[in-house]
């Protein structure tokens, strides 16, 4: 398990729950030693690491390796990995600059290894506590079967899917749509507006997924609609909460300055908008969030622009 943040730690706990021996990698040696000794990750209060989990700052090699680091750090970390086992990307986003999806980037830096993606509507603290949840493992049938066998329990249901493109687009875009949903609620625009925004956001995600070779039905599943429902309504969502603060009228720099964790949608929004434009896909909500993130417009102007768009058939 590469990455000892909340989600990496939660997945390590889940893998141990499924009967696996787990090596959990933390970049900082001091933090790794502290977690190994205390058996606690401060980002997951009340969760104790099982004995089957060993925390280290030495990069391990394993039959199945989960990459649980922020999208913008994924390339640097993946480049360091040795071994031949399958690599499962648990990051959600689009790489800034290259505008690549996670597995596209992984193909560049680890071309000989099988890449998969684990995604879906999951809050780390709930998975760590063993509360019921479901997710998708997308990739080739043989490879995803091994990953599912390594992680699944009755409380953590894993579904296979061969549409890795659709699953990745859903995971990336949901963070951006969640920022917009947070803005809607923070600005006091009402639940009707949030429901409309999430629904139209889902349509945008489906358009891009299909343009890149994915399937609309994938976006209607756990990696698209499911993730949107959680991220656009859950108070624990970092992206929704950031949008909520922006909707209240706060500045982006001010909100980000108060955070110690990564809010993926901030960087993903402009990269995703650029990828969509290159594919000839219109994504008005994503474009609006991207404009707010890069400072070319403010929240009020972005809202006015979305509401003033020309009427058309659904």
PAMARSE-341464 format. One line per 4 residues: for each residue z negated, y negated, x of N, C-alpha, C. Coordinates in steps of 0.2 Angstrom, whole numbers, plus 5000, padded with zeros to 4 digits. Each point is the difference from the previous one (the first is absolute). Example, Ala and Ser with C-alpha at 12.3 -4.5 7.8 and 13.67 -1.06 7.14 Angstrom:
// PAMARSE-341464
4961,5028,5066,5000,4994,4996,5000,4994,5004 ~ 5004,4995,4998,4999,4994,5004,4997,4995,4996
This chain:
// PAMARSE-341464
5000,5006,5004,5000,4994,4996,5000,4994,5005 ~ 5006,4996,5000,5000,4995,5004,4999,4993,4997 ~ 4994,4997,5001,4998,4994,4996,4993,5002,4997 ~ 4995,4996,5002,4993,5002,4997,4998,4994,4996
5005,4997,4996,4998,4995,4995,4997,5004,4994 ~ 5000,4996,4994,4997,5003,4994,5004,5006,4998 ~ 5007,4999,5000,5004,5005,4997,5001,5006,5005 ~ 5000,4999,5006,5001,5005,5005,4993,5004,5000
4995,4997,4999,4993,5004,5000,5000,5004,4994 ~ 5002,4997,4994,5000,5003,4994,5004,5006,5000 ~ 5006,5000,5003,5004,5006,5000,4997,5005,5005 ~ 4997,4998,5005,4996,5005,5005,4995,5003,4996
4996,4997,4996,4995,5003,4996,5003,5005,4995 ~ 5006,4998,4997,5004,5004,4995,5002,5006,5003 ~ 5003,5000,5006,5003,5005,5004,4994,5005,5002 ~ 4994,4998,5002,4995,5004,5001,4997,5004,4993
5001,4996,4995,4998,5003,4993,5005,5006,4999 ~ 5006,4999,5002,5005,5005,4999,4999,5006,5005 ~ 4995,5000,5004,4999,5005,5005,5003,4999,5007 ~ 5002,4994,5001,5004,4999,5007,4995,4997,5005
5002,5002,5006,4996,4996,5006,5004,4994,5001 ~ 4997,4995,5001,5004,4993,5000,4998,4996,5007 ~ 5005,4997,5003,4998,4996,5005,5002,4993,4998 ~ 4995,4995,4999,5002,4993,4998,5000,4996,5006
5006,4996,5001,5001,4996,5005,4998,4993,4999 ~ 4996,4997,5004,4999,4992,4999,5002,4997,5007 ~ 5004,4995,4999,5003,4996,5006,4994,4998,5005 ~ 4995,4997,4997,4994,4998,5004,4995,5005,5002
4999,5001,5007,4996,5006,5002,4993,4999,4998 ~ 4998,4993,5000,4993,4999,4997,4999,5002,4993 ~ 5005,4998,4996,4999,5001,4993,5000,5008,4999 ~ 5005,5003,5003,5000,5008,5000,4994,5003,5001
4997,4998,5006,4993,5003,5002,4995,4998,4995 ~ 5000,4994,4997,4995,4998,4995,5000,5004,4993 ~ 5007,5001,4998,5001,5004,4994,4998,5008,5002 ~ 5002,5002,5005,4998,5007,5002,4993,5001,5000
4996,4996,5002,4993,5000,5001,4996,4999,4993 ~ 5002,4995,4996,4997,4998,4994,5003,5004,4994 ~ 5006,5003,5001,5003,5004,4994,5002,4995,4995 ~ 5001,4994,5001,5001,4995,4995,5005,4995,5002
5005,4998,4995,5004,4995,5001,4998,4994,4995 ~ 4998,4994,5003,4997,4995,4996,5005,4998,4995 ~ 5006,5001,5000,5005,4998,4995,5000,5005,4994 ~ 4996,5005,5000,4999,5005,4995,4993,5001,4999
4996,4995,4997,4993,5001,4999,4998,5006,4996 ~ 4995,5004,5002,4998,5005,4996,5003,5007,5001 ~ 5005,5000,5005,5004,5006,5002,4998,5002,5007 ~ 4998,5007,5000,4998,5003,5007,5006,5004,5002
5002,4999,5006,5005,5005,5003,4998,5007,5000 ~ 5004,5005,4998,4998,5007,5000,5000,5002,5008 ~ 4997,5006,5001,5000,5002,5007,5006,5002,5002 ~ 5005,5002,4996,5007,5002,5002,5004,4994,5002
4997,4994,5000,5004,4994,5002,4997,4998,5007 ~ 5005,4999,5005,4998,4998,5007,5003,4993,5001 ~ 4997,4995,5002,5002,4993,5001,5001,4999,5007 ~ 5006,4998,5002,5002,4999,5007,5005,4994,5001
5000,4997,5006,5005,4995,5002,5005,5003,5004 ~ 5000,5007,5001,5006,5003,5004,5005,5003,4995 ~ 5006,4998,5001,5005,5002,4995,5001,5008,5000 ~ 4999,5003,4994,5001,5007,5000,5007,5002,4998
5001,5007,5001,5006,5003,4998,4999,5005,4995 ~ 5003,5001,4994,4998,5005,4995,5007,5002,4997 ~ 4999,5005,4996,5006,5003,4996,5002,4995,4994 ~ 4995,4996,4998,5001,4995,4995,4996,4994,5002
5004,4994,5001,4997,4994,5002,5001,4995,4994 ~ 4995,4997,4998,5000,4995,4995,5000,4993,5003 ~ 5005,4995,4999,5000,4994,5003,4997,4995,4995 ~ 4994,4998,5001,4996,4996,4995,4999,4993,5003
5005,4997,5002,4999,4993,5003,5004,4995,4996 ~ 4999,4994,5001,5004,4995,4996,5007,5000,5002 ~ 5005,4999,4996,5007,5000,5001,5002,4996,5006 ~ 4997,4995,5001,5003,4995,5006,4997,5003,5006
4996,5005,5000,4997,5003,5007,5003,5007,5000 ~ 5004,5002,4996,5002,5007,4999,5005,5002,5006 ~ 5004,4996,5002,5005,5001,5005,4996,5001,5007 ~ 4996,4996,5002,4996,5000,5006,4996,5006,5000
4997,5002,4995,4996,5006,5000,5004,5006,5001 ~ 5005,5001,4996,5004,5006,4999,5004,5001,5007 ~ 5001,4995,5004,5003,5001,5006,4996,5003,5005 ~ 4993,5000,4999,4995,5003,5005,4999,5007,4999
5002,5003,4994,4999,5006,4998,5004,5006,5004 ~ 4996,5005,5002,5003,5006,5003,5000,5006,4995 ~ 5004,5005,5002,5000,5006,4996,5006,5001,4995 ~ 5000,5005,4996,5006,5001,4996,4999,5001,4993
4993,5000,4998,4999,5001,4993,5002,4994,4995 ~ 5000,5002,4994,5002,4995,4995,4996,4994,5000 ~ 5003,4994,4998,4997,4994,5000,5000,4997,4993 ~ 4994,4999,4997,5000,4998,4993,4998,4992,5000
5004,4996,4998,4999,4993,5000,4996,4998,4993 ~ 4994,4997,5001,4996,4998,4995,5000,4992,4999 ~ 5004,4997,5004,5001,4993,4999,5005,4998,4995 ~ 4999,4994,4996,5004,4998,4995,5003,4993,5002
5006,4999,5001,5003,4994,5001,5007,5000,5003 ~ 5002,4994,5003,5006,5000,5003,4999,4996,5007 ~ 5003,5003,5005,4999,4997,5007,5003,4993,5000 ~ 4996,4995,5002,5003,4993,5001,5005,5000,5006
5005,4996,4999,5005,5000,5005,5006,5005,4999 ~ 4998,5006,5000,5005,5006,4999,5002,5001,4993 ~ 4995,4998,4996,5000,5002,4992,5001,5007,4999 ~ 4997,5004,5004,5001,5008,4999,4994,5002,4996
5001,5005,4996,4995,5004,4997,4997,5005,5005 ~ 4993,5002,4999,4997,5004,5005,5004,5006,5003 ~ 5003,5004,4996,5003,5006,5003,5006,4998,5004 ~ 5004,4994,4998,5005,4998,5004,4998,4998,5007
4995,4997,5000,4997,4998,5007,4998,5006,5004 ~ 4996,5004,4996,4998,5006,5004,5006,5004,5003 ~ 5005,5000,4997,5006,5004,5002,5003,4997,5007 ~ 4998,4994,5001,5002,4996,5006,4996,5002,5006
4993,5000,4998,4995,5001,5006,4998,5008,5001 ~ 5001,5004,4995,4998,5007,5000,5006,5004,4997 ~ 5006,5000,5003,5006,5003,4996,5000,5007,5000 ~ 4996,5004,5004,4999,5007,5000,4995,5003,4995
4996,4996,4997,4995,5002,4996,5001,4999,4993 ~ 4998,5004,4996,5001,5000,4992,4995,4994,4998 ~ 5003,4996,4996,4996,4994,4997,5000,5001,4992 ~ 4994,4999,4998,4998,5000,4992,4996,4994,4999
4999,4999,4993,4996,4994,4998,4995,5002,4995 ~ 4994,4998,5000,4995,5001,4995,4998,4994,4997 ~ 5001,5000,4993,4999,4993,4997,4998,5002,4993 ~ 4998,4994,4997,4998,5001,4993,4994,4995,4998
4997,5001,4994,4995,4995,4997,4993,5003,5003 ~ 4998,4998,5006,4994,5002,5002,4996,4994,5004 ~ 4994,4999,4997,4995,4996,5004,4996,5004,5005 ~ 4999,4998,5006,4997,5004,5005,4993,5003,4998
4996,4995,4997,4993,5002,4999,4999,5005,4994 ~ 5005,5000,4996,5000,5005,4994,5002,5007,5003 ~ 5005,5000,5004,5002,5007,5003,4994,5002,5005 ~ 4997,4996,5004,4995,5002,5004,4994,5003,4996
4999,4997,4994,4994,5003,4996,5002,5006,4996 ~ 5006,5002,5001,5002,5006,4996,5002,4999,4993 ~ 5001,4994,4998,5002,4999,4993,5007,5002,4999 ~ 5002,5002,4994,5007,5003,4998,5005,4995,5002
5005,5002,5003,5006,4996,5002,5006,5004,5001 ~ 5006,4997,5001,5006,5003,5001,5005,4996,5004 ~ 5004,5003,5004,5004,4997,5005,5007,5004,5000 ~ 5005,4997,5004,5006,5003,5001,5001,5001,5008
5002,5006,5001,5003,5001,5007,5007,5001,5000 ~ 5004,4996,5003,5007,4999,4999,5003,5002,5007 ~ 5005,5005,5000,5004,5002,5006,5003,5007,4998 ~ 5002,5003,5005,5003,5007,4999,4995,5005,4997
5003,5005,4997,4995,5004,4996,4996,5004,5004 ~ 5002,5003,5006,4996,5004,5004,4994,4996,5003 ~ 5002,4994,5003,4995,4996,5003,4995,4997,4995 ~ 5002,4998,4995,4995,4997,4995,4996,5005,4997
5002,5007,5000,4996,5005,4998,4994,5001,5004 ~ 5001,4999,5007,4995,5001,5005,4995,4995,4999 ~ 5002,4994,4999,4995,4994,4999,4996,5001,4994 ~ 5003,5001,4995,4997,5001,4993,4994,5006,5001
5002,5005,5004,4995,5006,5001,4994,4997,5004 ~ 5002,4996,5004,4994,4997,5005,4996,4995,4997 ~ 5002,4997,4994,4996,4994,4998,4997,5001,4992 ~ 5004,5004,4997,4999,5001,4992,4993,5003,4998
4997,4998,4995,4994,5003,4997,5001,4999,4993 ~ 4996,5003,4996,5001,4999,4992,4999,4993,4998 ~ 4996,4996,5004,4998,4993,4999,5006,4995,5003 ~ 5003,5003,5005,5006,4996,5003,5006,5003,4999
5004,4999,4995,5006,5003,4998,5006,4997,5004 ~ 5003,5004,5003,5006,4998,5004,5006,5003,4997 ~ 5005,4996,4999,5007,5002,4997,5005,4999,5005 ~ 5005,5004,5001,5005,5000,5004,5006,4996,4998
5004,4997,5004,5006,4996,4998,5005,5000,5006 ~ 5006,5001,4998,5005,5000,5006,5003,4993,5000 ~ 4998,4995,4996,5003,4993,5000,4995,4996,5004 ~ 5001,5000,5007,4995,4996,5004,5002,4993,5000
5006,4998,4999,5002,4993,4999,4997,4997,4994 ~ 5001,5003,4994,4997,4997,4994,4992,5000,5001 ~ 4997,5005,5003,4993,4999,5001,4998,4995,5005 ~ 5004,4999,5005,4998,4994,5004,5001,4993,4997
5006,4999,4997,5001,4994,4996,4994,4998,4995 ~ 4998,5005,4997,4995,4999,4995,4994,4998,5003 ~ 4998,5003,5006,4994,4999,5003,5000,4993,5003 ~ 5006,4998,5003,5000,4993,5003,5000,4995,4995
5004,5001,4994,5001,4994,4995,4994,4999,4996 ~ 4996,5005,4999,4994,5000,4996,4995,4994,5002 ~ 4999,5000,5007,4996,4995,5003,5002,4993,4999 ~ 5007,4999,5000,5003,4993,4998,4999,4998,4993
5001,5005,4995,4999,4999,4993,4993,4999,4999 ~ 4996,5003,5003,4992,4999,4999,4998,4993,5002 ~ 5003,4997,5005,4998,4993,5001,5002,4996,4994 ~ 5006,5001,4998,5003,4996,4994,4995,5001,4994
4998,5006,4999,4996,5002,4994,4993,4996,5001 ~ 4997,5000,5006,4994,4996,5001,5001,4993,4999 ~ 5006,4997,5002,5001,4993,4999,5000,4999,4992 ~ 5003,5004,4996,5000,4999,4993,4993,5000,4997
4996,5005,5002,4993,5000,4997,4996,4994,5003 ~ 5001,4998,5006,4996,4995,5003,5002,4993,4997 ~ 5006,5000,4998,5003,4993,4997,4998,5000,4993 ~ 4997,5005,4997,4998,5000,4993,5006,5001,4995
5006,5003,5003,5006,5001,4995,4999,5005,4995 ~ 4995,5005,5000,4999,5004,4995,5002,5007,5002 ~ 4998,5005,4996,5002,5007,5000,5007,5002,4998 ~ 5003,4996,4995,5007,5001,4999,5004,4999,5006
4998,4994,5003,5004,4998,5006,5000,5006,5006 ~ 4994,5002,5001,4999,5006,5005,5004,5006,4998 ~ 5000,5002,4994,5003,5006,4998,5008,4999,5000 ~ 5002,4994,4999,5007,4999,5000,5002,5000,5008
4996,4997,5004,5002,4999,5007,5000,5007,5003 ~ 4995,5004,4999,5000,5007,5003,5006,5004,4997 ~ 5002,5000,4994,5006,5003,4997,5006,4998,5004 ~ 5001,4993,5000,5006,4998,5003,5000,5001,5008
4994,5000,5003,4999,5002,5007,5003,5007,5001 ~ 4998,5005,4995,5002,5007,5001,5007,5000,5000 ~ 5004,4996,4995,5007,5000,5000,5003,4998,5007 ~ 4997,4995,5003,5002,4998,5006,5000,5006,5006
4994,5003,5000,4999,5006,5004,5005,5005,4999 ~ 5002,5002,4994,5005,5005,4999,5007,4998,5002 ~ 5001,4994,4999,5007,4997,5002,5001,5001,5008 ~ 4995,4998,5004,5000,5001,5007,5000,5007,5002
4996,5004,4997,4999,5007,5002,5007,5003,4999 ~ 5003,4999,4995,5007,5003,4998,5005,4998,5005 ~ 5000,4993,5002,5005,4997,5004,4999,5003,5007 ~ 4994,5003,5002,4999,5003,5007,5001,5007,5000
5001,5003,4994,5001,5007,5000,4995,5004,4996 ~ 4995,4997,4998,4994,5003,4996,5002,5001,4993 ~ 4995,5003,4996,5001,5001,4993,4995,4996,4996 ~ 5003,4998,4994,4996,4996,4995,4994,5004,4998
5000,5007,4999,4995,5004,4997,4994,5000,5005 ~ 5002,4999,5007,4994,5000,5005,4996,4994,4999 ~ 5003,4994,4998,4997,4994,4999,4996,5000,4994 ~ 5002,5004,4995,4996,5001,4994,4994,5004,5001
4999,5003,5006,4994,5005,5001,4995,4997,5004 ~ 4996,5004,5003,4994,4998,5003,5001,4995,5006 ~ 5005,5001,5003,5001,4995,5006,5003,4993,4998 ~ 5002,5000,4994,5002,4993,4997,4996,4997,4995
5001,5003,4994,4996,4997,4994,4993,5002,5001 ~ 4998,5006,5002,4993,5001,5001,4997,4995,5005 ~ 5003,4999,5006,4997,4996,5005,5000,4992,4997 ~ 5005,4998,4996,5000,4994,4997,4994,4999,4995
4999,5005,4996,4994,4999,4995,4994,4999,5004 ~ 4999,5004,5005,4993,4999,5004,5000,4994,5003 ~ 5005,4998,5004,5000,4994,5004,5000,4994,4996 ~ 5003,5000,4995,5000,4994,4996,4995,4999,4995
4995,5004,4999,4995,5000,4996,4993,5001,5003 ~ 5000,5004,5005,4993,5001,5004,4997,4995,5004 ~ 4994,4998,4998,4997,4995,5004,4999,5001,5007 ~ 5001,5007,5002,4999,5001,5007,5006,4999,5004
5006,4998,4997,5006,4999,5003,5000,4994,5004 ~ 5001,5001,5007,5001,4994,5004,5005,4995,4998 ~ 5006,5003,4998,5006,4996,4999,4999,4996,4993 ~ 4997,5003,4995,4999,4997,4994,4995,4995,5001
4994,5001,5004,4995,4995,5001,5003,4994,5003 ~ 5004,5001,5005,5003,4994,5004,5004,4996,4995 ~ 5004,5003,4996,5004,4997,4995,4996,4996,4995 ~ 4994,5003,4998,4995,4997,4995,4998,4993,5003
4998,5000,5007,4998,4994,5003,5005,4995,5000 ~ 5006,5002,5002,5006,4995,5000,5001,4997,4993 ~ 4999,5004,4995,5001,4998,4993,4994,4995,4998 ~ 4994,5000,5003,4995,4995,4999,5002,4994,5003
5005,5000,5005,5002,4994,5003,4998,4999,5008 ~ 4997,5006,5002,4998,5000,5007,5006,5001,5005 ~ 5000,4998,5006,5005,5000,5005,5000,5007,5003 ~ 5006,5003,5002,5001,5006,5003,4996,5001,5006
5000,4995,5004,4997,5000,5007,4992,5001,4999 ~ 4998,4996,4995,4993,5000,4999,4997,5007,4997 ~ 5004,5003,4996,4998,5007,4997,5001,5005,5006 ~ 5005,5000,5004,5001,5005,5005,4995,4999,5006
4998,4994,5001,4995,4998,5005,4993,5003,4998 ~ 4999,5002,4994,4993,5003,4998,5000,5008,5000 ~ 5006,5003,5002,5001,5007,4999,5000,5003,5007 ~ 4997,5006,5001,5000,5004,5006,5005,5006,4999
5003,5001,4994,5004,5006,4999,5007,4997,4999 ~ 5005,5004,5000,5007,4999,5000,5002,4999,4992 ~ 5004,4995,4998,5003,5000,4994,5007,5001,5001 ~ 5003,5006,4999,5006,5002,5002,5006,4996,4996
4999,4998,4994,5005,4996,4996,5002,4993,5003 ~ 4995,4997,5004,5002,4994,5003,5006,5000,5005 ~ 5000,5005,5004,5005,5001,5005,5006,5004,4997 ~ 4999,5004,4995,5005,5004,4997,5005,4996,4996
4997,4995,4996,5004,4996,4995,5006,4997,5003 ~ 5000,4996,5006,5006,4998,5002,5005,5005,5003 ~ 4997,5005,5003,5004,5006,5003,5003,5004,4994 ~ 4997,5001,4995,5003,5004,4994,5005,4995,4997
4999,4994,4999,5005,4995,4997,5006,5000,5004 ~ 4999,5000,5007,5006,5000,5004,5004,5007,5000 ~ 4996,5005,4999,5004,5007,5000,5003,5000,4993 ~ 4998,4998,4995,5003,5000,4993,5006,4996,5001
5000,4994,5002,5006,4995,5001,5005,5004,5004 ~ 4998,5003,5005,5006,5003,5004,5003,5006,4996 ~ 4996,5003,4996,5003,5005,4995,5003,4998,4994 ~ 5000,4993,4999,5003,4997,4994,4996,5001,4994
4994,5001,5001,4995,5001,4994,4996,4994,4999 ~ 5000,4998,4993,4996,4994,4998,4993,5002,4998 ~ 4995,4997,5004,4993,5001,4998,4996,4994,4999 ~ 5001,4996,4995,4997,4994,4999,4992,4999,5001
4996,5005,4998,4993,5000,5001,4999,5001,5007 ~ 5003,5004,5004,4999,5001,5007,5002,4994,5004 ~ 5005,4997,4998,5003,4994,5003,4995,4994,4999 ~ 4997,5000,4994,4995,4994,4999,4994,5001,5004
4997,5006,5000,4995,5002,5005,5001,4998,5007 ~ 5006,5002,5002,5002,4999,5007,5000,4992,5002 ~ 5003,4997,4995,5000,4992,5001,4993,4997,5000 ~ 4996,5003,4996,4993,4997,5001,4997,5002,5007
5001,5007,5002,4997,5002,5006,5003,4996,5006 ~ 5006,4998,5000,5003,4997,5006,4999,4992,4999 ~ 4997,4998,4995,4999,4993,4999,5006,4995,4998 ~ 5005,5004,4997,5006,4996,4998,4999,4997,4993
4995,5003,4996,4998,4997,4994,4993,5001,4998 ~ 4997,4997,4995,4993,5002,4998,5000,5004,4994 ~ 4994,5002,4998,4999,5005,4995,5003,4997,4993 ~ 4998,4993,4999,5002,4998,4993,5008,4999,5000
5003,4998,5005,5007,5000,5000,5004,5007,4999 ~ 4997,5005,5004,5002,5007,4999,5000,5002,4993 ~ 4994,4999,4997,4999,5002,4993,5005,4997,4995 ~ 5001,4993,5001,5005,4996,4996,5007,5003,5001
5002,5002,5006,5006,5002,5002,5001,5007,4996 ~ 4995,5004,5000,5001,5007,4997,5001,4999,4993 ~ 4996,4996,4997,5000,4999,4992,5006,4996,4998 ~ 5003,4997,5004,5006,4996,4999,5007,5004,5001
4999,5006,5002,5007,5004,5001,5004,5001,4994 ~ 5006,5000,5000,5005,5001,4995,4998,5006,4996 ~ 5000,5000,4993,4999,5005,4996,5006,5005,5000 ~ 4998,5007,5000,5005,5005,5000,4997,5006,4997
5005,5006,4999,4997,5006,4998,4996,5003,5005 ~ 4995,5005,4997,4996,5003,5005,5004,5005,5004
